[in-house]
Amino acid sequence: MARARTLAYVGALGRAVRLATKPGGPTLGERAVAVPRLVAAVRSGEYTGTSLGKLGLVAAGAAYVVSPVDLLPESVLGVLGVADDAMVLGWVATTLVEETEKFLEWEKQQGRGPGRGPTVPSDVVG
């Protein structure tokens, strides 16, 4: 059961990587710099595509993966100890890619994002 679940999360991680690197889509760098804007837009209530709770869980999951403290230590449980990290990492990566995908699309529809500052109405003189 744990092995099947781990394989499912590894598959989810693979799908997240494919989505994050699809041709014509946002780069990993664009996604990374969008995260602070995403958090700010959710906090201000402008963007309602996700919640602060979900973003908090993503941050907690990332902290868990890099933390030396582990609920299922690898030194005691071997492969099962690695499986919990793999599951959390798969969920964090998938969720982060999906949320940044939706947010960047929302920014595009709103005419926002980097390089899309306010415009001044004017006429073109030729």
N, C-alpha and C positions, 0 to 999 in steps of 0.2 A: 504494500500500500504506500509506504513512504517513498519507495523507489519510483512508483508510477507518478506520484505527486511531484517528486523532484524532476522527473523527465518532462512533466507538463510545464513546470516553471522554466526549465531550460529552453523548451520550445517557445514559451512566451517571450523569453529574453531574445531568442533568435528573431522572432517576429518584430520585436521592438527595434532591434538593430536594422533589420531590413526596412522598416518604416522610416527610421531615422536617417537612413542613407539612400533613400530612393532618389533617382535622378530627377532633378527639377524641384525637389522639396527643400525645406530648410536644412542647412548644415547643422552639425552638432554644435558648432560655435554659435550659430544664430539661436539655436535652442537654449544654450547655456546663458547667453546674455538676455534672453527673453524672460528667464525665471524671475529676476527681481521685478520686472515690469508686471508679470503675471501676479505676483504676490501683492504688489501695490494696487493693481486694478481690482483684485478680489477684496482687499482690505477696504478700499474706498467704495465698494459696491457697484463700480462701473461694469465689471465683468462678473457675470453670474453663472458661467459655464462650469465652475467647480466651487469648492468651499475651502475656507481656511482650515477646517478640520482635516480634509483630505490632504491638503498641502502639508499640514503638520505631521500627518502619518507618513508621508513620503520623506520628510526631513528626519523623523524618528527612525524610519527604516534604514536610511542612508547612514545615520549615526550608529545604528546597531551593527551594520555590516563592517564598518571601519573600527568599531570599538574592540578593545582587547577582552572585554567582559562578554561572555557568551552564555546563553541559557543552556545550550547543548555543546559542551566543550569537545573540540576535536581530539584532544589528548585522551579523553576518556571513552568517547563514543565512536571515534574514527570517522567512517563515511557518514554516519547519521549526523555527526557534528558539523560536517561540511554541508549537508543537505539543508539545514535550516538557514544557513547563510545564502545558499543558492536560491532558495525559495524567496527569501526576503529581497535579495538583489534582483531576481526576475520580476517581482512585483513592482519594486521601486523603478526599475528601468522602463518597464512597460507603461506604468502609470505616468511617469514623467514625460515620456515620448508622446503618449496620447494626449495628455493635458497641454503640452506645448504646441502640439499640432493644432488642436482646437483653438487655443489662444492666438496663435500666429494668424490663423485664418480669420478669426474675429477682428484682430487688429487691421488686417488687410481690408476687410469689409468696412471698417470704421474709418479708413484712411489714416491710420495711426502707425506707430512703430518708428524704428530708426530711419532718419532721413525723410520723414514725412511730417515735418513741422507745419505749423499753421501757414496758410497761403494768404496772400493779399490779393483781393479781387482787382483785376485790371483789364485793360483792353490791349490787344496786340496791335501795334502801329507798324505799318509796313512800308 
